[in-house]
Amino acid sequence: MEFKRVFHSKMFYLSLGIGLLITTLQWIEVGLPMAANIVDGYIPSEVSTPYSAFESFFGLAGPPLVYRQIYYTIAPILAVMAHAVTLCGDKASGYVKNLYIRSKRQDYYTAKYIVSGIAGGIAVTAPIAANFLWNLMMLPAIEPMASMAIYPYGIGLWSDVLYTNPYLFVLLYILLIFFYQFIFVNVALILSRRVTNRFLVVILPFLLNYFFHMLVVNIRKYRLSPIVIFDMTNIRSLEFREVFAEGVLLVAVTSLLYFWHVKKDEALS
């Protein structure tokens, strides 16, 4: 039921469309010019290669950086818009009460949790994956070389994987970004238990994430920020165990809070 609603939802396609718009604009400005002049990237007097799909890829390309910065910043909005915001609408319209007659309350909220997380992850990562595929179709897949100025540098997350298996590097990052969307979705689901305004449900996870980013930047704990973690060109020292532990902890805490609210409401009803 919930999966069917996703693929019939205007909000899901709007979220996906916004993401595709940003990654497409980056591809038009960076990928297409490189594809039209592939050999210009090769300079005989320097260690260089023709332009490659990895150089123009949204996640790894150089300037202009504005597309990537905007995308990673608004990721919580895209994730929540995809499906999590429907819980707020379901409660306001009385849809939830009608479902209680036909099915268990716990089943509805569990399905909402799972589908919202998956839909949010797809909405945020599908445009990135699409951009990568477009670049692969237009440019040669020349593997990055450590001697060239290709991000991330040696201390970046999975930098060793980039230079040995760049396809795996891209896949790992996409999976990481996908997983982190559950945090924003869970926050929205928790808010939907008490907030009836859909705009607030969409915007509050974004604001919380942005203020958290500003806080950790000010105290020089950059690597705690999801905005920094999502950036494949990050040159700061990131350890997978720290990134994974933070993600698992936040997903676990927000998931427990969500289901605690569900149980609490069941006890009161």
C-alpha positions in Angstrom: 0.0 0.0 0.0 2.7 2.5 1.0 5.0 1.7 -1.9 2.1 2.2 -4.3 1.4 5.6 -2.8 5.0 6.6 -3.3 4.9 5.9 -7.0 1.6 7.8 -7.3 2.8 10.7 -5.3 3.4 14.1 -6.8 5.7 15.0 -3.9 8.0 12.1 -4.6 8.4 13.1 -8.2 8.8 16.8 -7.3 11.6 15.8 -4.9 13.2 13.6 -7.5 12.7 16.4 -10.1 14.4 19.0 -8.0 17.4 16.7 -7.5 17.6 15.8 -11.2 17.4 19.5 -12.1 20.5 20.3 -9.9 22.6 17.4 -11.1 21.5 18.0 -14.7 22.6 21.6 -14.6 25.9 20.6 -13.3 26.3 18.0 -16.1 25.4 20.6 -18.7 27.9 23.1 -17.3 30.7 20.7 -16.6 30.2 17.3 -18.3 29.1 18.4 -21.7 31.9 20.9 -22.3 34.4 18.2 -21.3 32.7 15.6 -23.6 33.0 18.0 -26.5 36.7 18.6 -25.9 37.9 15.4 -24.3 41.6 15.6 -25.4 41.9 19.1 -24.0 42.5 17.6 -20.6 45.7 16.0 -21.8 48.8 18.2 -21.5 51.9 16.3 -22.8 54.4 18.2 -20.6 52.5 17.3 -17.4 51.1 14.1 -15.7 47.7 14.2 -17.3 45.0 12.3 -19.2 42.1 13.3 -21.4 39.0 14.3 -19.5 37.3 11.4 -17.9 33.8 10.6 -16.5 35.2 10.7 -13.0 36.5 14.3 -13.4 33.1 15.6 -14.6 30.9 13.5 -12.2 28.8 15.5 -9.9 30.3 14.0 -6.8 33.9 14.6 -7.8 34.0 17.5 -10.3 35.8 20.7 -9.6 34.3 24.2 -10.0 31.6 25.3 -10.1 30.9 23.8 -6.7 27.6 25.6 -6.1 25.5 22.8 -7.4 27.0 20.2 -5.0 26.9 22.6 -2.1 23.2 23.4 -2.7 22.4 19.7 -3.2 24.0 18.4 0.0 22.5 21.2 2.0 18.9 20.7 0.8 19.1 16.8 0.9 17.0 16.7 4.1 14.2 18.6 2.3 14.3 16.2 -0.7 14.3 13.1 1.6 11.3 14.3 3.7 9.3 15.5 0.7 9.6 12.1 -1.0 7.1 10.4 1.4 7.7 11.1 5.1 5.6 14.3 4.9 2.5 12.2 4.1 2.2 11.0 7.7 1.2 14.6 8.6 -1.4 14.7 5.8 -2.7 11.2 6.7 -3.4 12.3 10.3 -5.0 15.6 9.2 -7.3 14.0 6.6 -8.5 11.2 8.8 -6.8 8.6 6.6 -5.1 7.1 9.6 -8.3 6.5 11.5 -9.8 4.7 8.5 -6.8 2.4 8.3 -7.2 1.5 11.9 -10.5 -0.2 11.1 -8.9 -2.4 8.4 -5.4 -3.1 9.8 -3.2 -2.9 12.9 -1.9 0.5 13.9 1.6 -0.8 14.3 1.6 -2.2 10.8 0.8 1.2 9.3 3.5 3.0 11.2 6.1 0.4 10.5 5.3 0.5 6.8 5.4 4.3 6.9 8.8 4.2 8.5 10.3 1.7 6.1 8.8 3.2 2.9 9.6 6.8 3.9 13.2 5.9 4.5 13.6 4.1 1.2 11.8 6.8 -0.8 13.9 9.5 0.8 17.1 7.6 0.0 16.0 7.1 -3.6 15.0 10.7 -4.0 18.4 11.9 -2.9 20.7 9.3 -4.4 19.0 8.6 -7.8 19.9 12.0 -9.3 23.6 11.5 -8.2 23.6 8.0 -9.8 21.9 9.4 -13.0 24.6 12.1 -13.3 27.3 9.4 -13.0 25.6 7.4 -15.8 25.3 10.4 -18.1 29.0 11.1 -17.7 29.9 7.5 -18.3 28.0 7.6 -21.6 29.7 10.8 -22.7 33.3 10.5 -21.5 35.9 7.7 -21.2 36.1 6.0 -17.8 39.8 6.7 -17.2 40.6 5.8 -13.6 41.9 8.6 -11.4 45.6 8.7 -10.7 47.0 9.6 -7.3 49.6 11.9 -9.0 46.9 14.1 -10.4 44.7 16.7 -8.6 41.7 14.4 -8.3 39.7 14.5 -5.1 39.7 13.2 -2.5 43.2 13.4 -1.3 44.9 10.7 0.8 43.2 11.5 4.1 39.7 11.6 2.6 37.1 8.9 3.2 37.8 5.8 1.0 40.5 7.8 -0.9 42.4 4.5 -1.4 39.4 2.9 -2.9 39.0 5.8 -5.4 42.4 5.1 -7.0 42.0 1.3 -7.0 38.3 0.8 -7.8 36.6 4.1 -8.5 33.2 2.4 -9.3 33.2 0.9 -5.8 34.1 4.3 -4.4 31.0 5.9 -6.1 28.8 3.0 -5.0 30.0 3.2 -1.4 29.3 6.9 -1.2 25.9 6.6 -2.7 25.0 3.9 -0.2 26.3 6.1 2.6 24.2 9.1 1.5 21.2 6.8 1.1 21.6 5.4 4.7 21.9 8.9 6.2 18.6 10.0 4.8 16.8 7.8 7.3 18.0 10.3 10.0 16.1 13.2 8.4 13.1 11.0 7.5 12.9 9.8 11.1 13.0 13.3 12.5 10.2 14.3 10.1 8.1 11.3 11.2 8.6 12.1 14.8 7.5 15.7 14.2 4.5 14.5 12.3 3.2 12.9 15.4 2.7 16.4 16.9 2.9 18.9 14.1 0.1 19.4 11.6 1.7 21.9 9.3 3.4 20.1 6.4 5.7 22.9 5.6 7.2 22.7 9.1 7.6 19.0 8.9 9.6 19.4 5.6 11.7 22.4 6.7 12.6 21.6 10.3 14.9 18.6 9.6 16.7 20.8 7.1 17.1 23.6 9.7 18.2 21.2 12.4 20.8 19.7 10.0 22.0 23.1 8.9 22.3 24.5 12.4 24.1 21.4 13.5 26.5 21.9 10.6 27.2 25.5 11.6 27.7 24.4 15.2 30.3 21.7 14.4 32.1 24.0 12.0 32.4 26.7 14.7 33.9 24.2 17.1 36.1 22.7 14.4 34.4 19.3 14.4 33.7 19.4 10.7 33.6 15.6 10.2 30.5 15.3 12.3 28.4 17.2 9.8 26.3 15.2 7.3 26.9 18.0 4.8 30.7 17.4 5.1 30.3 13.6 5.1 28.3 13.6 1.9 31.0 15.5 0.0 33.1 13.0 -1.9 35.8 15.7 -2.5 36.2 16.3 1.2 39.9 16.7 2.1 39.5 16.4 5.8 40.4 13.3 7.6 37.3 11.0 7.8 37.4 7.6 9.3 34.8 5.1 8.1 34.2 3.7 11.6 33.4 7.2 12.9 31.1 8.0 10.0 29.4 4.6 10.3 29.0 4.8 14.1 27.5 8.3 13.9 25.1 7.3 11.2 24.0 4.1 13.0 23.7 5.9 16.3 21.5 8.7 14.9 19.3 6.3 12.9 18.9 4.1 16.0 18.0 7.0 18.3 15.6 8.6 15.9 14.0 5.2 15.1 13.5 4.4 18.8 12.0 7.8 19.5 9.6 7.3 16.6 8.4 3.9 17.7 8.3 5.0 21.3 5.8 7.7 20.3 3.8 5.1 18.4 3.7 2.8 21.4 2.8 5.7 23.7 -0.1 6.8 21.5 -1.4 3.2 21.4 -1.3 3.0 25.2 -3.3 6.3 25.5 -5.9 5.3 22.9 
